[in-house]
Amino acid sequence: MAAVIEFFDHYGMELSPRDRKRIRSKLPKGGAISIEADVTAETLRTFFSHMALNCRTLSLVLVSSGMRIGEALQLGIRDVNLSTTPAEVTIRAE
């Protein structure tokens, strides 16, 4: 509901209390529902098979190192050592 209100607000459209009530009545009862499952190697392999090479590379670095996306995007050439096997990535403290 919050996303719908934010969407309309972003485009300058005001929802009346009556409209909000009508939208709320159409929503499923009970709140958000999620199903959690462990991520397996097979699941990752399936995801990676559908990705472009650059996305696959970034995803593999994130999964194998435990790095957060922000940390990975801060990496520079000097932080990656490809002369070792396996390659080493240095995460700077800043």
Secondary structure, DSSP 8 states (H G I E B T S, - for coil): -HHHHHHHHHTT----HHHHHHHHHHS-TTS---------HHHHHHHHHTS-HHHHHHHHHHHHH---HHHHHT--GGGEETTSSS-EE-----
